[in-house]
Amino acid sequence: MSGGHFDYNQYKIHDTIEMLFELIREQKMPFDKDVELYSKKTLKEFEKGLEYLKKAHIYTQRIDWLVSCDDGEGTFHERLKEDLDNLIK
């Protein structure tokens, strides 16, 4: 496995992304339709946080590979752009 400079903490970010995504999904499609735990305004902020976490994961992964000498600077920039572009899709 490549990297390791950040003790693979980018994978903890990824796990947090998955948990937050599931939380948002559960709130938008609750089992009990009469229970709303969070307002739409709050869920919008959850979604905003989700996007920030996705970007943080990408940046952490790319920087990790660069400083661990798995990627050079050129590859760093190419892969960073590609990952961020794919995030938008």
PyMOL Python script that loads the backbone (N, CA, C, O; Angstrom):
from pymol import cmd

cmd.read_pdbstr("""\
ATOM      1  N   MET A   1       0.854  -1.175   0.000  1.00  0.00           N
ATOM      2  CA  MET A   1       0.000   0.000   0.000  1.00  0.00           C
ATOM      3  C   MET A   1       0.895   1.231   0.000  1.00  0.00           C
ATOM      4  O   MET A   1       1.875   1.294   0.742  1.00  0.00           O
ATOM      5  N   SER A   2       0.566   2.179  -0.809  1.00  0.00           N
ATOM      6  CA  SER A   2       1.357   3.396  -0.923  1.00  0.00           C
ATOM      7  C   SER A   2       1.045   4.361   0.207  1.00  0.00           C
ATOM      8  O   SER A   2       0.053   4.224   0.923  1.00  0.00           O
ATOM      9  N   GLY A   3       1.906   5.319   0.336  1.00  0.00           N
ATOM     10  CA  GLY A   3       1.672   6.378   1.299  1.00  0.00           C
ATOM     11  C   GLY A   3       2.084   5.987   2.699  1.00  0.00           C
ATOM     12  O   GLY A   3       2.998   5.185   2.891  1.00  0.00           O
ATOM     13  N   GLY A   4       1.414   6.548   3.661  1.00  0.00           N
ATOM     14  CA  GLY A   4       1.683   6.259   5.050  1.00  0.00           C
ATOM     15  C   GLY A   4       2.164   7.458   5.840  1.00  0.00           C
ATOM     16  O   GLY A   4       2.289   7.394   7.063  1.00  0.00           O
ATOM     17  N   HIS A   5       2.432   8.545   5.150  1.00  0.00           N
ATOM     18  CA  HIS A   5       2.948   9.729   5.846  1.00  0.00           C
ATOM     19  C   HIS A   5       1.981  10.209   6.929  1.00  0.00           C
ATOM     20  O   HIS A   5       2.415  10.670   7.985  1.00  0.00           O
ATOM     21  N   PHE A   6       0.707  10.105   6.682  1.00  0.00           N
ATOM     22  CA  PHE A   6      -0.310  10.542   7.639  1.00  0.00           C
ATOM     23  C   PHE A   6      -0.898   9.359   8.407  1.00  0.00           C
ATOM     24  O   PHE A   6      -2.026   9.432   8.894  1.00  0.00           O
ATOM     25  N   ASP A   7      -0.142   8.280   8.515  1.00  0.00           N
ATOM     26  CA  ASP A   7      -0.596   7.064   9.207  1.00  0.00           C
ATOM     27  C   ASP A   7      -1.927   6.561   8.664  1.00  0.00           C
ATOM     28  O   ASP A   7      -2.744   6.011   9.402  1.00  0.00           O
ATOM     29  N   TYR A   8      -2.131   6.755   7.383  1.00  0.00           N
ATOM     30  CA  TYR A   8      -3.336   6.275   6.676  1.00  0.00           C
ATOM     31  C   TYR A   8      -4.632   6.868   7.240  1.00  0.00           C
ATOM     32  O   TYR A   8      -5.697   6.261   7.126  1.00  0.00           O
ATOM     33  N   ASN A   9      -4.540   8.032   7.836  1.00  0.00           N
ATOM     34  CA  ASN A   9      -5.733   8.673   8.401  1.00  0.00           C
ATOM     35  C   ASN A   9      -6.738   9.094   7.332  1.00  0.00           C
ATOM     36  O   ASN A   9      -7.898   9.360   7.647  1.00  0.00           O
ATOM     37  N   GLN A  10      -6.304   9.157   6.068  1.00  0.00           N
ATOM     38  CA  GLN A  10      -7.251   9.474   5.010  1.00  0.00           C
ATOM     39  C   GLN A  10      -8.348   8.409   4.938  1.00  0.00           C
ATOM     40  O   GLN A  10      -9.456   8.688   4.481  1.00  0.00           O
ATOM     41  N   TYR A  11      -8.043   7.202   5.384  1.00  0.00           N
ATOM     42  CA  TYR A  11      -9.054   6.148   5.367  1.00  0.00           C
ATOM     43  C   TYR A  11     -10.076   6.352   6.489  1.00  0.00           C
ATOM     44  O   TYR A  11     -11.226   5.929   6.366  1.00  0.00           O
ATOM     45  N   LYS A  12      -9.662   6.994   7.575  1.00  0.00           N
ATOM     46  CA  LYS A  12     -10.618   7.372   8.624  1.00  0.00           C
ATOM     47  C   LYS A  12     -11.558   8.448   8.087  1.00  0.00           C
ATOM     48  O   LYS A  12     -12.754   8.443   8.380  1.00  0.00           O
ATOM     49  N   ILE A  13     -11.007   9.368   7.296  1.00  0.00           N
ATOM     50  CA  ILE A  13     -11.852  10.379   6.658  1.00  0.00           C
ATOM     51  C   ILE A  13     -12.854   9.689   5.744  1.00  0.00           C
ATOM     52  O   ILE A  13     -14.030  10.050   5.719  1.00  0.00           O
ATOM     53  N   HIS A  14     -12.388   8.700   4.994  1.00  0.00           N
ATOM     54  CA  HIS A  14     -13.278   7.967   4.085  1.00  0.00           C
ATOM     55  C   HIS A  14     -14.385   7.261   4.869  1.00  0.00           C
ATOM     56  O   HIS A  14     -15.544   7.282   4.457  1.00  0.00           O
ATOM     57  N   ASP A  15     -14.039   6.643   5.985  1.00  0.00           N
ATOM     58  CA  ASP A  15     -15.055   5.984   6.815  1.00  0.00           C
ATOM     59  C   ASP A  15     -16.062   6.994   7.346  1.00  0.00           C
ATOM     60  O   ASP A  15     -17.257   6.704   7.408  1.00  0.00           O
ATOM     61  N   THR A  16     -15.592   8.174   7.728  1.00  0.00           N
ATOM     62  CA  THR A  16     -16.490   9.230   8.207  1.00  0.00           C
ATOM     63  C   THR A  16     -17.429   9.668   7.094  1.00  0.00           C
ATOM     64  O   THR A  16     -18.610   9.912   7.341  1.00  0.00           O
ATOM     65  N   ILE A  17     -16.920   9.770   5.878  1.00  0.00           N
ATOM     66  CA  ILE A  17     -17.750  10.112   4.721  1.00  0.00           C
ATOM     67  C   ILE A  17     -18.875   9.096   4.575  1.00  0.00           C
ATOM     68  O   ILE A  17     -20.035   9.468   4.400  1.00  0.00           O
ATOM     69  N   GLU A  18     -18.535   7.828   4.646  1.00  0.00           N
ATOM     70  CA  GLU A  18     -19.541   6.764   4.502  1.00  0.00           C
ATOM     71  C   GLU A  18     -20.595   6.850   5.599  1.00  0.00           C
ATOM     72  O   GLU A  18     -21.786   6.708   5.321  1.00  0.00           O
ATOM     73  N   MET A  19     -20.176   7.079   6.836  1.00  0.00           N
ATOM     74  CA  MET A  19     -21.126   7.168   7.948  1.00  0.00           C
ATOM     75  C   MET A  19     -22.026   8.395   7.822  1.00  0.00           C
ATOM     76  O   MET A  19     -23.228   8.313   8.073  1.00  0.00           O
ATOM     77  N   LEU A  20     -21.449   9.526   7.434  1.00  0.00           N
ATOM     78  CA  LEU A  20     -22.244  10.734   7.272  1.00  0.00           C
ATOM     79  C   LEU A  20     -23.222  10.591   6.117  1.00  0.00           C
ATOM     80  O   LEU A  20     -24.369  11.026   6.226  1.00  0.00           O
ATOM     81  N   PHE A  21     -22.792   9.992   5.017  1.00  0.00           N
ATOM     82  CA  PHE A  21     -23.681   9.749   3.890  1.00  0.00           C
ATOM     83  C   PHE A  21     -24.873   8.901   4.325  1.00  0.00           C
ATOM     84  O   PHE A  21     -26.013   9.196   3.966  1.00  0.00           O
ATOM     85  N   GLU A  22     -24.614   7.864   5.088  1.00  0.00           N
ATOM     86  CA  GLU A  22     -25.685   6.983   5.569  1.00  0.00           C
ATOM     87  C   GLU A  22     -26.632   7.745   6.501  1.00  0.00           C
ATOM     88  O   GLU A  22     -27.848   7.568   6.430  1.00  0.00           O
ATOM     89  N   LEU A  23     -26.080   8.586   7.366  1.00  0.00           N
ATOM     90  CA  LEU A  23     -26.901   9.390   8.269  1.00  0.00           C
ATOM     91  C   LEU A  23     -27.828  10.311   7.482  1.00  0.00           C
ATOM     92  O   LEU A  23     -29.013  10.423   7.796  1.00  0.00           O
ATOM     93  N   ILE A  24     -27.291  10.962   6.470  1.00  0.00           N
ATOM     94  CA  ILE A  24     -28.094  11.853   5.629  1.00  0.00           C
ATOM     95  C   ILE A  24     -29.177  11.056   4.914  1.00  0.00           C
ATOM     96  O   ILE A  24     -30.332  11.480   4.867  1.00  0.00           O
ATOM     97  N   ARG A  25     -28.815   9.920   4.365  1.00  0.00           N
ATOM     98  CA  ARG A  25     -29.780   9.083   3.649  1.00  0.00           C
ATOM     99  C   ARG A  25     -30.911   8.642   4.580  1.00  0.00           C
ATOM    100  O   ARG A  25     -32.081   8.677   4.198  1.00  0.00           O
ATOM    101  N   GLU A  26     -30.567   8.236   5.779  1.00  0.00           N
ATOM    102  CA  GLU A  26     -31.579   7.803   6.747  1.00  0.00           C
ATOM    103  C   GLU A  26     -32.510   8.949   7.131  1.00  0.00           C
ATOM    104  O   GLU A  26     -33.702   8.737   7.356  1.00  0.00           O
ATOM    105  N   GLN A  27     -31.968  10.154   7.206  1.00  0.00           N
ATOM    106  CA  GLN A  27     -32.795  11.309   7.577  1.00  0.00           C
ATOM    107  C   GLN A  27     -33.734  11.706   6.454  1.00  0.00           C
ATOM    108  O   GLN A  27     -34.843  12.180   6.699  1.00  0.00           O
ATOM    109  N   LYS A  28     -33.284  11.509   5.214  1.00  0.00           N
ATOM    110  CA  LYS A  28     -34.127  11.869   4.076  1.00  0.00           C
ATOM    111  C   LYS A  28     -35.190  10.824   3.798  1.00  0.00           C
ATOM    112  O   LYS A  28     -36.221  11.125   3.196  1.00  0.00           O
ATOM    113  N   MET A  29     -34.943   9.587   4.237  1.00  0.00           N
ATOM    114  CA  MET A  29     -35.896   8.504   4.026  1.00  0.00           C
ATOM    115  C   MET A  29     -36.083   7.764   5.350  1.00  0.00           C
ATOM    116  O   MET A  29     -35.712   6.596   5.464  1.00  0.00           O
ATOM    117  N   PRO A  30     -36.657   8.439   6.350  1.00  0.00           N
ATOM    118  CA  PRO A  30     -36.768   7.812   7.674  1.00  0.00           C
ATOM    119  C   PRO A  30     -37.706   6.612   7.662  1.00  0.00           C
ATOM    120  O   PRO A  30     -38.682   6.566   6.913  1.00  0.00           O
ATOM    121  N   PHE A  31     -37.385   5.656   8.504  1.00  0.00           N
ATOM    122  CA  PHE A  31     -38.231   4.473   8.660  1.00  0.00           C
ATOM    123  C   PHE A  31     -39.603   4.894   9.191  1.00  0.00           C
ATOM    124  O   PHE A  31     -40.638   4.414   8.729  1.00  0.00           O
ATOM    125  N   ASP A  32     -39.588   5.790  10.158  1.00  0.00           N
ATOM    126  CA  ASP A  32     -40.826   6.321  10.736  1.00  0.00           C
ATOM    127  C   ASP A  32     -41.039   7.719  10.167  1.00  0.00           C
ATOM    128  O   ASP A  32     -40.348   8.665  10.546  1.00  0.00           O
ATOM    129  N   LYS A  33     -41.990   7.841   9.264  1.00  0.00           N
ATOM    130  CA  LYS A  33     -42.219   9.107   8.547  1.00  0.00           C
ATOM    131  C   LYS A  33     -42.627  10.253   9.470  1.00  0.00           C
ATOM    132  O   LYS A  33     -42.550  11.416   9.075  1.00  0.00           O
ATOM    133  N   ASP A  34     -43.063   9.940  10.695  1.00  0.00           N
ATOM    134  CA  ASP A  34     -43.500  10.983  11.627  1.00  0.00           C
ATOM    135  C   ASP A  34     -42.353  11.557  12.453  1.00  0.00           C
ATOM    136  O   ASP A  34     -42.543  12.508  13.212  1.00  0.00           O
ATOM    137  N   VAL A  35     -41.161  10.975  12.303  1.00  0.00           N
ATOM    138  CA  VAL A  35     -40.021  11.420  13.097  1.00  0.00           C
ATOM    139  C   VAL A  35     -39.026  12.145  12.202  1.00  0.00           C
ATOM    140  O   VAL A  35     -38.496  11.574  11.249  1.00  0.00           O
ATOM    141  N   GLU A  36     -38.784  13.395  12.519  1.00  0.00           N
ATOM    142  CA  GLU A  36     -37.761  14.177  11.823  1.00  0.00           C
ATOM    143  C   GLU A  36     -36.752  14.609  12.864  1.00  0.00           C
ATOM    144  O   GLU A  36     -37.050  15.448  13.714  1.00  0.00           O
ATOM    145  N   LEU A  37     -35.555  14.039  12.804  1.00  0.00           N
ATOM    146  CA  LEU A  37     -34.541  14.337  13.811  1.00  0.00           C
ATOM    147  C   LEU A  37     -33.854  15.670  13.559  1.00  0.00           C
ATOM    148  O   LEU A  37     -33.509  16.387  14.499  1.00  0.00           O
ATOM    149  N   TYR A  38     -33.657  15.998  12.289  1.00  0.00           N
ATOM    150  CA  TYR A  38     -32.949  17.225  11.945  1.00  0.00           C
ATOM    151  C   TYR A  38     -33.737  17.989  10.895  1.00  0.00           C
ATOM    152  O   TYR A  38     -34.409  17.401  10.047  1.00  0.00           O
ATOM    153  N   SER A  39     -33.643  19.296  10.967  1.00  0.00           N
ATOM    154  CA  SER A  39     -34.342  20.139  10.007  1.00  0.00           C
ATOM    155  C   SER A  39     -33.661  20.073   8.642  1.00  0.00           C
ATOM    156  O   SER A  39     -32.524  19.614   8.524  1.00  0.00           O
ATOM    157  N   LYS A  40     -34.367  20.534   7.619  1.00  0.00           N
ATOM    158  CA  LYS A  40     -33.787  20.585   6.274  1.00  0.00           C
ATOM    159  C   LYS A  40     -32.566  21.489   6.250  1.00  0.00           C
ATOM    160  O   LYS A  40     -31.596  21.220   5.541  1.00  0.00           O
ATOM    161  N   LYS A  41     -32.621  22.561   7.028  1.00  0.00           N
ATOM    162  CA  LYS A  41     -31.490  23.480   7.106  1.00  0.00           C
ATOM    163  C   LYS A  41     -30.249  22.763   7.653  1.00  0.00           C
ATOM    164  O   LYS A  41     -29.143  22.946   7.143  1.00  0.00           O
ATOM    165  N   THR A  42     -30.443  21.960   8.677  1.00  0.00           N
ATOM    166  CA  THR A  42     -29.340  21.212   9.267  1.00  0.00           C
ATOM    167  C   THR A  42     -28.814  20.159   8.302  1.00  0.00           C
ATOM    168  O   THR A  42     -27.603  19.970   8.187  1.00  0.00           O
ATOM    169  N   LEU A  43     -29.719  19.471   7.606  1.00  0.00           N
ATOM    170  CA  LEU A  43     -29.295  18.466   6.629  1.00  0.00           C
ATOM    171  C   LEU A  43     -28.501  19.096   5.493  1.00  0.00           C
ATOM    172  O   LEU A  43     -27.577  18.474   4.970  1.00  0.00           O
ATOM    173  N   LYS A  44     -28.846  20.315   5.104  1.00  0.00           N
ATOM    174  CA  LYS A  44     -28.069  21.031   4.080  1.00  0.00           C
ATOM    175  C   LYS A  44     -26.630  21.230   4.566  1.00  0.00           C
ATOM    176  O   LYS A  44     -25.683  21.090   3.793  1.00  0.00           O
ATOM    177  N   GLU A  45     -26.477  21.554   5.846  1.00  0.00           N
ATOM    178  CA  GLU A  45     -25.133  21.725   6.400  1.00  0.00           C
ATOM    179  C   GLU A  45     -24.397  20.391   6.464  1.00  0.00           C
ATOM    180  O   GLU A  45     -23.188  20.341   6.235  1.00  0.00           O
ATOM    181  N   PHE A  46     -25.119  19.297   6.776  1.00  0.00           N
ATOM    182  CA  PHE A  46     -24.510  17.967   6.735  1.00  0.00           C
ATOM    183  C   PHE A  46     -23.972  17.688   5.332  1.00  0.00           C
ATOM    184  O   PHE A  46     -22.855  17.197   5.170  1.00  0.00           O
ATOM    185  N   GLU A  47     -24.777  18.006   4.332  1.00  0.00           N
ATOM    186  CA  GLU A  47     -24.369  17.773   2.939  1.00  0.00           C
ATOM    187  C   GLU A  47     -23.164  18.619   2.563  1.00  0.00           C
ATOM    188  O   GLU A  47     -22.274  18.163   1.845  1.00  0.00           O
ATOM    189  N   LYS A  48     -23.141  19.839   3.044  1.00  0.00           N
ATOM    190  CA  LYS A  48     -21.987  20.708   2.793  1.00  0.00           C
ATOM    191  C   LYS A  48     -20.744  20.105   3.451  1.00  0.00           C
ATOM    192  O   LYS A  48     -19.671  20.076   2.849  1.00  0.00           O
ATOM    193  N   GLY A  49     -20.892  19.629   4.672  1.00  0.00           N
ATOM    194  CA  GLY A  49     -19.788  18.989   5.368  1.00  0.00           C
ATOM    195  C   GLY A  49     -19.300  17.753   4.637  1.00  0.00           C
ATOM    196  O   GLY A  49     -18.100  17.478   4.597  1.00  0.00           O
ATOM    197  N   LEU A  50     -20.234  17.006   4.057  1.00  0.00           N
ATOM    198  CA  LEU A  50     -19.896  15.817   3.290  1.00  0.00           C
ATOM    199  C   LEU A  50     -18.992  16.171   2.117  1.00  0.00           C
ATOM    200  O   LEU A  50     -18.015  15.471   1.849  1.00  0.00           O
ATOM    201  N   GLU A  51     -19.314  17.251   1.419  1.00  0.00           N
ATOM    202  CA  GLU A  51     -18.480  17.694   0.293  1.00  0.00           C
ATOM    203  C   GLU A  51     -17.093  18.119   0.766  1.00  0.00           C
ATOM    204  O   GLU A  51     -16.097  17.817   0.109  1.00  0.00           O
ATOM    205  N   TYR A  52     -17.020  18.815   1.899  1.00  0.00           N
ATOM    206  CA  TYR A  52     -15.713  19.212   2.436  1.00  0.00           C
ATOM    207  C   TYR A  52     -14.886  17.986   2.813  1.00  0.00           C
ATOM    208  O   TYR A  52     -13.682  17.945   2.562  1.00  0.00           O
ATOM    209  N   LEU A  53     -15.529  16.994   3.413  1.00  0.00           N
ATOM    210  CA  LEU A  53     -14.823  15.775   3.794  1.00  0.00           C
ATOM    211  C   LEU A  53     -14.307  15.021   2.573  1.00  0.00           C
ATOM    212  O   LEU A  53     -13.203  14.477   2.594  1.00  0.00           O
ATOM    213  N   LYS A  54     -15.106  14.990   1.514  1.00  0.00           N
ATOM    214  CA  LYS A  54     -14.658  14.324   0.287  1.00  0.00           C
ATOM    215  C   LYS A  54     -13.418  15.005  -0.267  1.00  0.00           C
ATOM    216  O   LYS A  54     -12.480  14.337  -0.701  1.00  0.00           O
ATOM    217  N   LYS A  55     -13.411  16.332  -0.253  1.00  0.00           N
ATOM    218  CA  LYS A  55     -12.237  17.064  -0.726  1.00  0.00           C
ATOM    219  C   LYS A  55     -11.047  16.841   0.202  1.00  0.00           C
ATOM    220  O   LYS A  55      -9.917  16.688  -0.262  1.00  0.00           O
ATOM    221  N   ALA A  56     -11.296  16.821   1.506  1.00  0.00           N
ATOM    222  CA  ALA A  56     -10.216  16.581   2.469  1.00  0.00           C
ATOM    223  C   ALA A  56      -9.596  15.208   2.244  1.00  0.00           C
ATOM    224  O   ALA A  56      -8.379  15.050   2.335  1.00  0.00           O
ATOM    225  N   HIS A  57     -10.424  14.225   1.952  1.00  0.00           N
ATOM    226  CA  HIS A  57      -9.914  12.875   1.676  1.00  0.00           C
ATOM    227  C   HIS A  57      -9.025  12.883   0.441  1.00  0.00           C
ATOM    228  O   HIS A  57      -7.935  12.311   0.449  1.00  0.00           O
ATOM    229  N   ILE A  58      -9.489  13.528  -0.614  1.00  0.00           N
ATOM    230  CA  ILE A  58      -8.710  13.591  -1.851  1.00  0.00           C
ATOM    231  C   ILE A  58      -7.369  14.283  -1.605  1.00  0.00           C
ATOM    232  O   ILE A  58      -6.321  13.767  -1.993  1.00  0.00           O
ATOM    233  N   TYR A  59      -7.404  15.440  -0.968  1.00  0.00           N
ATOM    234  CA  TYR A  59      -6.166  16.178  -0.727  1.00  0.00           C
ATOM    235  C   TYR A  59      -5.211  15.388   0.169  1.00  0.00           C
ATOM    236  O   TYR A  59      -4.007  15.357  -0.087  1.00  0.00           O
ATOM    237  N   THR A  60      -5.734  14.756   1.206  1.00  0.00           N
ATOM    238  CA  THR A  60      -4.884  13.986   2.108  1.00  0.00           C
ATOM    239  C   THR A  60      -4.226  12.834   1.366  1.00  0.00           C
ATOM    240  O   THR A  60      -3.036  12.576   1.544  1.00  0.00           O
ATOM    241  N   GLN A  61      -4.995  12.141   0.535  1.00  0.00           N
ATOM    242  CA  GLN A  61      -4.459  11.017  -0.231  1.00  0.00           C
ATOM    243  C   GLN A  61      -3.374  11.472  -1.202  1.00  0.00           C
ATOM    244  O   GLN A  61      -2.300  10.873  -1.261  1.00  0.00           O
ATOM    245  N   ARG A  62      -3.648  12.516  -1.952  1.00  0.00           N
ATOM    246  CA  ARG A  62      -2.697  12.993  -2.957  1.00  0.00           C
ATOM    247  C   ARG A  62      -1.424  13.519  -2.300  1.00  0.00           C
ATOM    248  O   ARG A  62      -0.322  13.213  -2.755  1.00  0.00           O
ATOM    249  N   ILE A  63      -1.566  14.314  -1.224  1.00  0.00           N
ATOM    250  CA  ILE A  63      -0.385  14.853  -0.538  1.00  0.00           C
ATOM    251  C   ILE A  63       0.412  13.713   0.082  1.00  0.00           C
ATOM    252  O   ILE A  63       1.642  13.711   0.036  1.00  0.00           O
ATOM    253  N   ASP A  64      -0.290  12.748   0.661  1.00  0.00           N
ATOM    254  CA  ASP A  64       0.374  11.596   1.258  1.00  0.00           C
ATOM    255  C   ASP A  64       1.245  10.884   0.235  1.00  0.00           C
ATOM    256  O   ASP A  64       2.405  10.576   0.510  1.00  0.00           O
ATOM    257  N   TRP A  65       0.697  10.624  -0.928  1.00  0.00           N
ATOM    258  CA  TRP A  65       1.467   9.918  -1.960  1.00  0.00           C
ATOM    259  C   TRP A  65       2.643  10.760  -2.449  1.00  0.00           C
ATOM    260  O   TRP A  65       3.700  10.218  -2.772  1.00  0.00           O
ATOM    261  N   LEU A  66       2.467  12.074  -2.506  1.00  0.00           N
ATOM    262  CA  LEU A  66       3.564  12.941  -2.948  1.00  0.00           C
ATOM    263  C   LEU A  66       4.704  12.924  -1.934  1.00  0.00           C
ATOM    264  O   LEU A  66       5.854  12.675  -2.297  1.00  0.00           O
ATOM    265  N   VAL A  67       4.391  13.186  -0.666  1.00  0.00           N
ATOM    266  CA  VAL A  67       5.470  13.282   0.324  1.00  0.00           C
ATOM    267  C   VAL A  67       6.066  11.919   0.668  1.00  0.00           C
ATOM    268  O   VAL A  67       7.155  11.845   1.238  1.00  0.00           O
ATOM    269  N   SER A  68       5.359  10.838   0.324  1.00  0.00           N
ATOM    270  CA  SER A  68       5.887   9.487   0.517  1.00  0.00           C
ATOM    271  C   SER A  68       6.672   9.016  -0.712  1.00  0.00           C
ATOM    272  O   SER A  68       7.129   7.875  -0.769  1.00  0.00           O
ATOM    273  N   CYS A  69       6.817   9.907  -1.686  1.00  0.00           N
ATOM    274  CA  CYS A  69       7.554   9.641  -2.927  1.00  0.00           C
ATOM    275  C   CYS A  69       6.919   8.553  -3.793  1.00  0.00           C
ATOM    276  O   CYS A  69       7.607   7.907  -4.583  1.00  0.00           O
ATOM    277  N   ASP A  70       5.623   8.351  -3.649  1.00  0.00           N
ATOM    278  CA  ASP A  70       4.896   7.437  -4.540  1.00  0.00           C
ATOM    279  C   ASP A  70       4.509   8.156  -5.825  1.00  0.00           C
ATOM    280  O   ASP A  70       4.368   7.523  -6.872  1.00  0.00           O
ATOM    281  N   ASP A  71       4.338   9.460  -5.755  1.00  0.00           N
ATOM    282  CA  ASP A  71       4.049  10.306  -6.911  1.00  0.00           C
ATOM    283  C   ASP A  71       5.058  11.439  -6.944  1.00  0.00           C
ATOM    284  O   ASP A  71       5.568  11.859  -5.905  1.00  0.00           O
ATOM    285  N   GLY A  72       5.345  11.935  -8.148  1.00  0.00           N
ATOM    286  CA  GLY A  72       6.127  13.151  -8.297  1.00  0.00           C
ATOM    287  C   GLY A  72       5.183  14.340  -8.333  1.00  0.00           C
ATOM    288  O   GLY A  72       3.964  14.178  -8.294  1.00  0.00           O
ATOM    289  N   GLU A  73       5.749  15.526  -8.406  1.00  0.00           N
ATOM    290  CA  GLU A  73       4.899  16.724  -8.407  1.00  0.00           C
ATOM    291  C   GLU A  73       3.963  16.772  -9.603  1.00  0.00           C
ATOM    292  O   GLU A  73       2.801  17.153  -9.460  1.00  0.00           O
ATOM    293  N   GLY A  74       4.444  16.395 -10.772  1.00  0.00           N
ATOM    294  CA  GLY A  74       3.585  16.409 -11.956  1.00  0.00           C
ATOM    295  C   GLY A  74       2.410  15.467 -11.808  1.00  0.00           C
ATOM    296  O   GLY A  74       1.269  15.826 -12.098  1.00  0.00           O
ATOM    297  N   THR A  75       2.698  14.253 -11.353  1.00  0.00           N
ATOM    298  CA  THR A  75       1.643  13.266 -11.153  1.00  0.00           C
ATOM    299  C   THR A  75       0.685  13.724 -10.055  1.00  0.00           C
ATOM    300  O   THR A  75      -0.527  13.531 -10.152  1.00  0.00           O
ATOM    301  N   PHE A  76       1.248  14.332  -9.007  1.00  0.00           N
ATOM    302  CA  PHE A  76       0.409  14.875  -7.930  1.00  0.00           C
ATOM    303  C   PHE A  76      -0.646  15.807  -8.497  1.00  0.00           C
ATOM    304  O   PHE A  76      -1.832  15.666  -8.198  1.00  0.00           O
ATOM    305  N   HIS A  77      -0.220  16.755  -9.310  1.00  0.00           N
ATOM    306  CA  HIS A  77      -1.152  17.739  -9.866  1.00  0.00           C
ATOM    307  C   HIS A  77      -2.161  17.082 -10.817  1.00  0.00           C
ATOM    308  O   HIS A  77      -3.343  17.424 -10.809  1.00  0.00           O
ATOM    309  N   GLU A  78      -1.688  16.149 -11.626  1.00  0.00           N
ATOM    310  CA  GLU A  78      -2.593  15.458 -12.562  1.00  0.00           C
ATOM    311  C   GLU A  78      -3.657  14.669 -11.813  1.00  0.00           C
ATOM    312  O   GLU A  78      -4.847  14.779 -12.110  1.00  0.00           O
ATOM    313  N   ARG A  79      -3.225  13.874 -10.843  1.00  0.00           N
ATOM    314  CA  ARG A  79      -4.168  13.035 -10.104  1.00  0.00           C
ATOM    315  C   ARG A  79      -5.101  13.865  -9.222  1.00  0.00           C
ATOM    316  O   ARG A  79      -6.277  13.536  -9.075  1.00  0.00           O
ATOM    317  N   LEU A  80      -4.576  14.933  -8.643  1.00  0.00           N
ATOM    318  CA  LEU A  80      -5.422  15.815  -7.835  1.00  0.00           C
ATOM    319  C   LEU A  80      -6.532  16.404  -8.691  1.00  0.00           C
ATOM    320  O   LEU A  80      -7.699  16.388  -8.301  1.00  0.00           O
ATOM    321  N   LYS A  81      -6.169  16.921  -9.856  1.00  0.00           N
ATOM    322  CA  LYS A  81      -7.177  17.489 -10.756  1.00  0.00           C
ATOM    323  C   LYS A  81      -8.188  16.428 -11.173  1.00  0.00           C
ATOM    324  O   LYS A  81      -9.394  16.676 -11.165  1.00  0.00           O
ATOM    325  N   GLU A  82      -7.699  15.255 -11.534  1.00  0.00           N
ATOM    326  CA  GLU A  82      -8.588  14.167 -11.962  1.00  0.00           C
ATOM    327  C   GLU A  82      -9.551  13.764 -10.836  1.00  0.00           C
ATOM    328  O   GLU A  82     -10.748  13.599 -11.069  1.00  0.00           O
ATOM    329  N   ASP A  83      -9.025  13.607  -9.622  1.00  0.00           N
ATOM    330  CA  ASP A  83      -9.871  13.225  -8.492  1.00  0.00           C
ATOM    331  C   ASP A  83     -10.915  14.291  -8.184  1.00  0.00           C
ATOM    332  O   ASP A  83     -12.077  13.974  -7.931  1.00  0.00           O
ATOM    333  N   LEU A  84     -10.500  15.554  -8.207  1.00  0.00           N
ATOM    334  CA  LEU A  84     -11.456  16.638  -7.941  1.00  0.00           C
ATOM    335  C   LEU A  84     -12.498  16.750  -9.055  1.00  0.00           C
ATOM    336  O   LEU A  84     -13.673  16.997  -8.784  1.00  0.00           O
ATOM    337  N   ASP A  85     -12.073  16.569 -10.299  1.00  0.00           N
ATOM    338  CA  ASP A  85     -13.026  16.580 -11.412  1.00  0.00           C
ATOM    339  C   ASP A  85     -14.039  15.448 -11.279  1.00  0.00           C
ATOM    340  O   ASP A  85     -15.227  15.642 -11.537  1.00  0.00           O
ATOM    341  N   ASN A  86     -13.576  14.274 -10.880  1.00  0.00           N
ATOM    342  CA  ASN A  86     -14.490  13.143 -10.695  1.00  0.00           C
ATOM    343  C   ASN A  86     -15.441  13.360  -9.529  1.00  0.00           C
ATOM    344  O   ASN A  86     -16.557  12.841  -9.532  1.00  0.00           O
ATOM    345  N   LEU A  87     -15.010  14.121  -8.536  1.00  0.00           N
ATOM    346  CA  LEU A  87     -15.872  14.436  -7.405  1.00  0.00           C
ATOM    347  C   LEU A  87     -17.046  15.280  -7.851  1.00  0.00           C
ATOM    348  O   LEU A  87     -18.161  15.099  -7.363  1.00  0.00           O
ATOM    349  N   ILE A  88     -16.811  16.193  -8.767  1.00  0.00           N
ATOM    350  CA  ILE A  88     -17.861  17.074  -9.265  1.00  0.00           C
ATOM    351  C   ILE A  88     -18.910  16.273 -10.014  1.00  0.00           C
ATOM    352  O   ILE A  88     -20.094  16.602  -9.951  1.00  0.00           O
ATOM    353  N   LYS A  89     -18.499  15.224 -10.724  1.00  0.00           N
ATOM    354  CA  LYS A  89     -19.423  14.384 -11.466  1.00  0.00           C
ATOM    355  C   LYS A  89     -20.225  13.589 -10.502  1.00  0.00           C
ATOM    356  O   LYS A  89     -21.078  12.802 -10.910  1.00  0.00           O
TER     357      LYS A  89
END
""", "prot")
cmd.dss("prot")
cmd.show_as("cartoon", "prot")
cmd.util.cbc("prot")
cmd.orient("prot")
